[in-house]
Amino acid sequence: MATSNWNAQDIHNQQGRLVLITGATSGIGKETAQILAGKNASVILAVRNMAKGQRVIDEILAQHPEADISARELDLTSLESIKAFSDSIIHDFTQLDVLINNAGIMMCPYSKTTDGFEIQMGTNHFGHFALTGRLLPLLMNTKGSRIVVLSSLAHRFGNINLSDIHWSNRSYNTNKAYGDSKLANLYFAYELNRRLKGIKDAPIVTAAHPGWTETELQRHTGFFSFLNNFFAQDTSMGALPTLRAGFDDSVESGDFFGPAAFFEMRGYPVTVKSNKRAHDTTLANELWRHSEEMTGIEFSI
Ligand SMILES: NC(=O)c1ccc[n+]([C@@H]2O[C@H](COP(=O)([O-])OP(=O)(O)OC[C@H]3O[C@@H](n4cnc5c(N)ncnc54)[C@H](OP(=O)(O)O)[C@@H]3O)[C@@H](O)[C@H]2O)c1
């Protein structure tokens, strides 16, 4: 039974379960990996920098020498890398219990992914859309599986312009582009939940946001890095919404978790509400169609 201050101690033994975390080389992903390794899950770190991934593995093994933890290369800015990564997972495993779509970038200068997508939408949304679509058959094959999608309070600043999603005809607003990508994460989580509803053994789909947590995410924003000193919580708290979304038995598909206190910026994880726009099913469907076209991935539902 979960306490009111749900925390990592509420996660039961994960022996025999396979968890895949994107972007686990720092911040919330790294903390999540560390906790799950300590709960005896088999953990795969999906990382773009294998040397950094190995350093995280060494740190985790120093704490949990028996941990079953490994890293595989995944660059979410490349559809080719996503395919190679997913093919290797599907080849090597017969189950995938929890997929945590954690990796993200924020407020970086304008650039495009290998496939020509605006970099924040490309990494945060399109990359994870393609990855989830490719891994869905494995998740469908695994009883009790889950997909956790990381969003942000910044979804509230999002208002996606589907006719110019790559910012080709507007001057680039990096804050807004981040908000758009985090709104896209919610459209995706909610729409996937709707599409899987009623299908036997379909994965539970949840979303989470970590409030304001000090990580490497703020690397492009001197101002936010400075404000970390006053507002940010540490990763041991910041990882809790993800962990609750992925491992609390009482969760329902479609739930969204975030911190309970100080305008959802800090505290223990509870179910939270996204804004009204995130529940617009017409927009969610349009983004879905667009995402299928852009990535060439059709979900086998
Ligand atoms: N921290 C917060 O306050 C906050 C608030 C709201 C939402 N979030 C969300 O939480 C999630 C985790 O962020 P964080 O705060 O832990 O930030 P972080 O410390 O910067 O971690 C982000 C991770 O994503 C990885 N990554 C970035 N681009 C990638 C790519 N193309 N392919 C594969 N991996 C990639 C990074 O890898 P490298 O180590 O190689 O850079 C890193 O491991 C993100 O989705 C973010 O939007 C965070």
The ligand as an ORCA input file, in Angstrom:
! r2SCAN-3c Opt
* xyz 0 1
  N      15.069     18.907    -14.749
  C      13.881     19.467    -14.756
  O      13.583     20.369    -13.963
  C      12.851     19.003    -15.729
  C      11.623     19.662    -15.731
  C      10.633     19.233    -16.603
  C      10.865     18.154    -17.422
  N      12.077     17.527    -17.426
  C      12.265     16.385    -18.344
  O      12.947     15.333    -17.707
  C      13.647     14.566    -18.675
  C      15.057     14.276    -18.184
  O      15.774     15.492    -18.165
  P      16.860     15.858    -17.052
  O      16.343     17.018    -16.320
  O      17.292     14.654    -16.325
  O      18.032     16.417    -18.007
  P      19.525     15.934    -18.294
  O      20.301     15.765    -17.038
  O      20.056     16.888    -19.315
  O      19.312     14.504    -18.956
  C      18.837     14.386    -20.277
  C      19.305     13.078    -20.857
  O      18.835     12.996    -22.209
  C      19.923     12.566    -23.002
  N      19.766     12.952    -24.403
  C      19.701     14.206    -24.923
  N      19.625     14.150    -26.260
  C      19.631     12.832    -26.598
  C      19.605     12.117    -27.837
  N      19.570     12.762    -29.008
  N      19.603     10.776    -27.816
  C      19.667     10.108    -26.638
  N      19.735     10.716    -25.433
  C      19.715     12.068    -25.431
  C      21.138     13.210    -22.358
  O      22.315     12.589    -22.822
  P      23.777     13.281    -22.701
  O      24.251     12.963    -21.324
  O      24.564     12.574    -23.759
  O      23.600     14.742    -22.947
  C      20.842     12.949    -20.901
  O      21.179     11.632    -20.542
  C      13.569     15.355    -19.985
  O      12.607     14.781    -20.819
  C      13.136     16.742    -19.536
  O      12.400     17.424    -20.539
  C      13.072     17.934    -16.587
*
